[in-house]
């Protein structure tokens, strides 16, 4: 029997479907996959090359592709002999999930989980999602809105607002955003955060959604938070959380949200590359994504699941109500050196907004950090 080791992230959404689908795959093929998990914080920042030294299969985030290409720690998955299978996965992508793992002409992962910043709200407290960001600011002033600001999520909200407002972000450098545009984004963020408790500076989406799921929680809405379908399931938490498109500014469409989600990748050091790649193609396929993956608490990355009536009914129409935001999502920079920038920039925004730092110096520093990350990466070739 071939036995593989996999690494995913520590949440029912990230762990349960991998275990359930691997059990089915073992019945079909005889290949056993044992999964371990790491925290959300590690998932967002831990070096993939270190994981690839210990695991055959790794669930990754797309901004890592620049680093993993430099380190040659993953195997490309776009093999010509499986062109039709891969084309079907690509055709079923939701938003830009599939191409977000494409870098320097190769495909480094297949999307198995699609996510972006969306709106979370308590449907037992407010009858509908909040349509306009000004309404959220009014709720925040009453103590009824919360925003996760633990790095990297402060930067993710910066991206979301910047792209939503139509500001150009030059992911190839040298600077990320024009100074005046960046100041406008920070102005919006400051208005949102001013009445919020500083505790949100240390909260990631899981912490916020766990809080919102408490029966006596005072928070009705989180306007920009990565969607977690688990919290919409009956019984997952005492209070059920619904999800919807992001609140907009000035009647805009719900575009610009910072793309998230996960992909399944194969270590370059695996001793069973054929079996590992076969599992990656299988679990990313439409039939598995809309069937056992979704049924096991997963948040699929394939459009077959997002359009499935049964999958939506279980989840308060999570997929139907957030798809417009996901289809218009913004793909973050992915160059080698980006991950360090993401951490530094997030810390800068979180602390600067809380301390009342002037916005122009913050943007200048943000652009300096970004230019440094670009210079250290060398020429960027994304396709």
Secondary structure per residue as TSV (DSSP state, phi and psi in degrees):
chain	resnum	aa	ss	phi	psi
A	1	X	-	360.0	135.4
A	2	X	-	-81.0	130.6
A	3	X	E	-122.9	122.8
A	4	X	E	-113.4	155.4
A	5	X	E	-112.1	135.2
A	6	X	E	-124.0	151.4
A	7	X	E	-125.2	123.8
A	8	X	E	-127.4	-158.7
A	9	X	E	-119.4	154.9
A	10	X	S	-85.3	81.5
A	11	X	S	-160.6	147.0
A	12	X	H	-50.0	-36.9
A	13	X	H	-62.3	-34.7
A	14	X	H	-90.2	-28.0
A	15	X	H	-101.7	-47.3
A	16	X	H	-56.5	-47.7
A	17	X	H	-67.2	-28.7
A	18	X	H	-68.2	-40.8
A	19	X	H	-67.9	-46.5
A	20	X	H	-63.6	-45.3
A	21	X	H	-69.8	-34.2
A	22	X	H	-65.2	-34.0
A	23	X	H	-64.2	-39.8
A	24	X	H	-67.6	-41.6
A	25	X	H	-62.8	-36.9
A	26	X	H	-64.2	-41.7
A	27	X	H	-62.1	-35.9
A	28	X	H	-77.7	-37.4
A	29	X	H	-123.2	-16.9
A	30	X	S	83.3	0.2
A	31	X	-	-88.2	123.7
A	32	X	E	-98.3	135.9
A	33	X	E	-126.7	122.2
A	34	X	E	-104.3	125.5
A	35	X	E	-104.3	137.4
A	36	X	E	-116.7	167.5
A	37	X	E	-138.6	152.4
A	38	X	E	-127.3	164.4
A	39	X	-	-66.9	161.8
A	40	X	H	-58.7	-39.8
A	41	X	H	-62.8	-42.3
A	42	X	H	-66.2	-38.8
A	43	X	H	-59.0	-38.3
A	44	X	H	-79.4	-16.0
A	45	X	H	-136.8	-16.8
A	46	X	S	-69.5	135.7
A	47	X	-	-60.3	127.5
A	48	X	H	-67.4	-31.2
A	49	X	H	-63.0	-33.0
A	50	X	H	-69.9	-37.6
A	51	X	H	-67.4	-40.0
A	52	X	H	-64.9	-21.7
A	53	X	T	-75.6	-16.6
A	54	X	T	-118.3	-14.4
A	55	X	-	-132.1	153.1
A	56	X	S	-86.0	-39.3
A	57	X	E	-121.9	136.0
A	58	X	E	-136.1	132.0
A	59	X	E	-87.7	122.6
A	60	X	E	-125.4	170.2
A	61	X	-	-108.3	142.0
A	62	X	G	-62.1	-28.2
A	63	X	G	-64.2	-9.1
A	64	X	G	-78.6	-8.6
A	65	X	H	-64.0	-31.7
A	66	X	H	-64.2	-43.7
A	67	X	H	-67.3	-43.2
A	68	X	H	-70.1	-28.4
A	69	X	H	-68.2	-40.6
A	70	X	H	-62.8	-42.6
A	71	X	H	-84.6	-7.2
A	72	X	T	52.1	39.9
A	73	X	-	-97.0	-9.3
A	74	X	B	-121.2	155.9
A	75	X	-	-92.2	135.6
A	76	X	-	-65.2	146.7
A	77	X	-	-106.3	-4.1
A	78	X	-	-87.4	71.3
A	79	X	-	-84.7	131.1
A	80	X	G	-57.3	-33.1
A	81	X	G	-69.6	-13.7
A	82	X	G	-116.3	30.6
A	83	X	H	-56.5	-43.3
A	84	X	H	-67.0	-42.9
A	85	X	H	-61.1	-43.8
A	86	X	H	-69.4	-38.8
A	87	X	H	-62.0	-35.6
A	88	X	H	-68.2	-37.6
A	89	X	H	-64.9	-44.6
A	90	X	H	-62.9	-40.6
A	91	X	H	-66.1	-24.5
A	92	X	T	-93.6	9.7
A	93	X	B	-64.9	146.1
A	94	X	S	-100.9	121.6
A	95	X	T	62.6	-139.4
A	96	X	T	-103.8	28.9
A	97	X	T	-60.2	-48.8
A	98	X	T	-64.1	-52.5
A	99	X	G	-67.6	-15.3
A	100	X	G	-66.1	-18.8
A	101	X	G	-99.5	10.6
A	102	X	E	-98.6	126.2
A	103	X	E	-151.6	134.1
A	104	X	T	50.9	42.8
A	105	X	T	82.4	2.3
A	106	X	E	-128.6	158.4
A	107	X	E	-101.7	116.9
A	108	X	-	-99.6	-10.8
A	109	X	-	-161.5	160.5
A	110	X	E	-110.2	135.7
A	111	X	E	-67.6	130.8
A	112	X	E	-120.6	-6.9
A	113	X	E	-148.2	124.3
A	114	X	-	-111.0	131.4
A	115	X	-	-155.7	157.9
A	116	X	B	-157.5	172.0
A	117	X	E	-67.9	125.7
A	118	X	E	-131.3	-167.4
A	119	X	E	-105.5	134.0
A	120	X	E	-112.9	138.3
A	121	X	E	-150.8	161.7
A	122	X	-	-95.3	107.4
A	123	X	T	-69.1	-15.0
A	124	X	T	-84.0	-6.9
A	125	X	T	-110.3	-39.4
A	126	X	S	-124.6	140.3
A	127	X	S	-77.0	-15.8
A	128	X	S	-151.7	158.5
A	129	X	-	-64.6	156.5
A	130	X	-	-78.6	129.2
A	131	X	-	-85.5	-34.7
A	132	X	B	-124.6	143.0
A	133	X	H	-64.3	-29.9
A	134	X	H	-61.3	-34.3
A	135	X	H	-65.6	-36.8
A	136	X	H	-65.9	-41.2
A	137	X	H	-61.4	-38.2
A	138	X	H	-65.3	-40.1
A	139	X	H	-67.0	-37.6
A	140	X	H	-61.7	-38.5
A	141	X	H	-63.6	-25.2
A	142	X	T	-91.6	-0.8
A	143	X	T	84.2	19.6
A	144	X	-	-111.2	10.7
A	145	X	B	-131.5	148.9
A	146	X	-	-142.9	150.4
A	147	X	-	-138.2	124.7
A	148	X	-	-70.9	126.5
A	149	X	-	-123.3	5.8
A	150	X	S	-66.3	131.9
A	151	X	T	-53.5	136.9
A	152	X	T	-94.3	13.7
A	153	X	H	-73.5	-23.2
A	154	X	H	-64.2	-42.0
A	155	X	H	-67.8	-34.8
A	156	X	H	-63.0	-40.0
A	157	X	H	-68.4	-36.3
A	158	X	H	-58.9	-48.2
A	159	X	H	-58.5	-47.5
A	160	X	H	-57.9	-48.6
A	161	X	H	-67.4	-40.6
A	162	X	H	-62.3	-48.0
A	163	X	H	-68.4	-37.4
A	164	X	H	-62.6	-38.1
A	165	X	T	-77.4	-4.3
A	166	X	T	85.0	14.8
A	167	X	-	-78.0	137.0
A	168	X	-	-73.1	129.0
A	169	X	B	-118.1	113.9
A	170	X	-	-87.2	90.6
A	171	X	T	-66.5	-13.9
A	172	X	T	-90.0	-4.8
A	173	X	S	86.4	-173.7
A	174	X	S	-74.4	-36.2
A	175	X	-	-99.3	160.3
A	176	X	S	-83.0	-44.0
A	177	X	B	-151.7	148.0
A	178	X	-	-62.2	143.1
A	179	X	H	-57.6	-45.7
A	180	X	H	-65.3	-36.7
A	181	X	H	-66.4	-43.8
A	182	X	H	-63.0	-37.9
A	183	X	H	-62.7	-39.7
A	184	X	H	-61.6	-42.1
A	185	X	H	-62.3	-46.4
A	186	X	H	-64.6	-32.1
A	187	X	H	-60.3	-45.4
A	188	X	H	-63.1	-44.1
A	189	X	H	-63.7	-40.1
A	190	X	H	-63.6	-39.6
A	191	X	H	-63.3	-39.1
A	192	X	H	-66.8	-43.6
A	193	X	H	-83.6	-24.3
A	194	X	T	-48.7	-46.4
A	195	X	T	-86.1	-2.6
A	196	X	S	-85.5	147.3
A	197	X	-	-64.5	143.8
A	198	X	G	-63.5	-12.7
A	199	X	G	-60.6	-27.3
A	200	X	G	-68.0	-17.4
A	201	X	G	-64.7	-22.3
A	202	X	G	-106.5	13.1
A	203	X	-	-108.2	132.6
A	204	X	-	-97.6	178.2
A	205	X	H	-58.3	-36.9
A	206	X	H	-62.9	-44.4
A	207	X	H	-62.1	-42.2
A	208	X	H	-65.5	-45.7
A	209	X	H	-70.0	-34.8
A	210	X	H	-60.1	-41.1
A	211	X	H	-66.7	-44.9
A	212	X	H	-65.0	-23.1
A	213	X	T	-81.8	-5.3
A	214	X	S	-76.3	142.7
A	215	X	T	-63.1	-31.4
A	216	X	T	-103.0	18.0
A	217	X	-	-66.3	140.7
A	218	X	-	-89.6	-5.2
A	219	X	-	-90.9	124.5
A	220	X	-	-91.1	-27.4
A	221	X	E	-152.6	146.6
A	222	X	E	-124.8	116.2
A	223	X	E	-75.9	-30.7
A	224	X	E	-135.3	100.4
A	225	X	E	-152.9	141.8
A	226	X	E	-65.1	129.0
A	227	X	-	-64.8	134.4
A	228	X	-	-127.6	101.0
A	229	X	G	-59.7	-27.4
A	230	X	G	-52.8	-38.6
A	231	X	G	-73.3	-10.0
A	232	X	G	-92.1	-7.1
A	233	X	S	-77.8	138.8
A	234	X	T	-61.6	128.8
A	235	X	T	88.0	-9.0
A	236	X	T	-65.4	-42.1
A	237	X	S	-135.3	160.9
A	238	X	S	-54.8	-41.4
A	239	X	S	-102.9	133.5
A	240	X	-	-87.6	134.5
A	241	X	-	-107.7	132.5
A	242	X	E	-104.1	160.1
A	243	X	E	-128.9	150.6
A	244	X	E	-152.9	174.8
A	245	X	-	-60.2	156.0
A	246	X	-	-63.1	148.8
A	247	X	-	-67.0	142.3
A	248	X	B	-105.9	170.2
A	249	X	S	-115.2	125.5
A	250	X	T	60.5	34.1
A	251	X	T	76.2	11.3
A	252	X	-	-66.1	165.3
A	253	X	-	-73.7	158.5
A	254	X	S	-78.4	58.2
A	255	X	-	-100.5	159.3
A	256	X	-	103.6	-8.1
A	257	X	-	-58.8	142.0
A	258	X	B	-72.6	117.1
A	259	X	B	-64.2	139.4
A	260	X	-	-126.1	-129.9
A	261	X	-	84.2	-178.5
A	262	X	E	-138.8	160.6
A	263	X	E	-131.0	156.7
A	264	X	E	-98.8	126.2
A	265	X	E	-125.9	162.3
A	266	X	E	-120.5	129.1
A	267	X	B	-65.4	141.5
A	268	X	T	-71.2	-12.7
A	269	X	T	-99.7	3.2
A	270	X	-	-63.8	145.1
A	271	X	S	-92.7	1.1
A	272	X	-	-134.5	62.6
A	273	X	H	-64.2	-35.2
A	274	X	H	-62.7	-48.1
A	275	X	H	-68.5	-39.4
A	276	X	H	-65.7	-43.1
A	277	X	H	-67.2	-36.3
A	278	X	H	-62.5	-40.5
A	279	X	H	-64.8	-41.6
A	280	X	H	-60.1	-44.7
A	281	X	H	-65.5	-40.3
A	282	X	H	-66.8	-47.5
A	283	X	H	-72.7	-21.2
A	284	X	T	-87.8	-3.7
A	285	X	S	-74.3	156.0
A	286	X	H	-59.8	-41.5
A	287	X	H	-64.7	-41.9
A	288	X	H	-72.9	-41.1
A	289	X	I	-62.8	-41.6
A	290	X	I	-85.3	-10.3
A	291	X	I	-105.3	-104.1
A	292	X	I	-64.3	-30.8
A	293	X	I	-65.5	-50.3
A	294	X	H	-65.7	-38.0
A	295	X	H	-66.1	-24.0
A	296	X	T	-98.7	36.8
A	297	X	T	73.6	14.3
A	298	X	-	-78.9	164.7
A	299	X	-	-120.0	88.5
A	300	X	-	-60.5	158.6
A	301	X	-	-104.9	3.0
A	302	X	B	-106.3	140.0
A	303	X	H	-63.1	-25.7
A	304	X	H	-58.4	-38.7
A	305	X	H	-75.4	-39.6
A	306	X	H	-64.0	-26.3
A	307	X	T	-97.2	-3.2
A	308	X	-	-76.6	128.0
A	309	X	H	-64.3	-43.0
A	310	X	H	-64.8	-42.8
A	311	X	H	-62.0	-41.2
A	312	X	H	-70.2	-41.4
A	313	X	H	-59.9	-41.0
A	314	X	H	-62.3	-27.6
A	315	X	T	-113.4	29.9
A	316	X	T	53.7	36.8
A	317	X	T	57.7	35.9
A	318	X	H	-48.6	-47.3
A	319	X	H	-73.0	-44.4
A	320	X	H	-63.5	-38.2
A	321	X	H	-83.1	-8.5
A	322	X	H	-120.2	-2.6
A	323	X	H	-65.0	-37.2
A	324	X	H	-60.1	-40.1
A	325	X	H	-64.7	-43.5
A	326	X	H	-65.6	-39.7
A	327	X	H	-65.2	-26.1
A	328	X	T	-103.4	21.6
A	329	X	-	-73.5	156.9
A	330	X	B	-98.3	130.3
A	331	X	-	-89.3	120.9
A	332	X	-	-63.0	163.6
A	333	X	-	-58.4	153.1
A	334	X	-	-136.4	9.8
A	335	X	S	-68.0	158.6
A	336	X	T	-60.1	127.1
A	337	X	T	104.2	-12.8
A	338	X	H	-66.8	-38.5
A	339	X	H	-60.8	-38.0
A	340	X	H	-66.7	-41.6
A	341	X	H	-59.2	-43.4
A	342	X	H	-57.3	-43.3
A	343	X	H	-67.6	-47.6
A	344	X	H	-64.0	-43.2
A	345	X	H	-66.7	-38.9
A	346	X	H	-64.1	-44.3
A	347	X	H	-62.1	-39.5
A	348	X	H	-60.3	-46.8
A	349	X	H	-68.9	-46.2
A	350	X	H	-60.0	-50.4
A	351	X	H	-72.0	-38.7
A	352	X	H	-64.5	-42.9
A	353	X	H	-67.2	-37.5
A	354	X	H	-71.0	-35.2
A	355	X	H	-85.1	-8.2
A	356	X	T	77.9	25.7
A	357	X	-	-62.0	140.7
A	358	X	-	-58.0	141.4
A	359	X	H	-73.4	-33.6
A	360	X	H	-63.2	-48.4
A	361	X	H	-60.9	-33.3
A	362	X	H	-63.7	-43.1
A	363	X	H	-68.5	-39.8
A	364	X	H	-59.5	-43.5
A	365	X	H	-67.2	-39.5
A	366	X	H	-57.5	-46.1
A	367	X	H	-67.9	-34.1
A	368	X	H	-63.8	-44.5
A	369	X	H	-62.6	-39.9
A	370	X	H	-68.2	-43.4
A	371	X	H	-61.5	-39.5
A	372	X	H	-62.2	-42.1
A	373	X	H	-65.3	-35.2
A	374	X	H	-68.6	-45.3
A	375	X	H	-62.2	-35.6
A	376	X	H	-76.7	-16.3
A	377	X	H	-85.6	-20.2
A	378	X	-	81.0	-172.4
A	379	X	S	-59.6	138.8
A	380	X	-	-98.9	122.7
A	381	X	-	-124.4	103.5
A	382	X	-	-87.1	-23.7
A	383	X	-	-107.9	360.0
